[in-house]
Amino acid sequence: MVLPLTLLRSAANQPMMVELKNGETYSGVLAACDTKMNVHMRDIVCTARDANRFWKIPEAYIRGNNIKYLRLQEEVFSIAKDAPTNKEQRKKDNVKGGKGKGKGKGK
């Protein structure tokens, strides 16, 4: 199973299309994303809601709560399936999670 943020992170530097709730579409390359699904894109062609106007934009930051849906290429799914999960990554880096389990006495 691939979680949405894992999928989005795997799509870095891949072409994608974003449709906003207001009907505008942004087609470009994903530069970065964060945990709130805010996306930073570059080399964008923006299409107006009525599809009569187009703009070429070098880069844009789109807030996650304005996104209606994202369209990614098929190969991104295979990249995401091969990506390590957070748990696997922590084991690899020897990082422990959770509250401390030291021998100190709490007060």
Beta strands, then each sheet from edge to edge (+ up, - down):
strand 1: 15-20
strand 2: 25-33
strand 3: 39-47
strand 4: 54-62
strand 5: 67-72
sheet 1: 4+ 3- 2+ 1- 5+
end
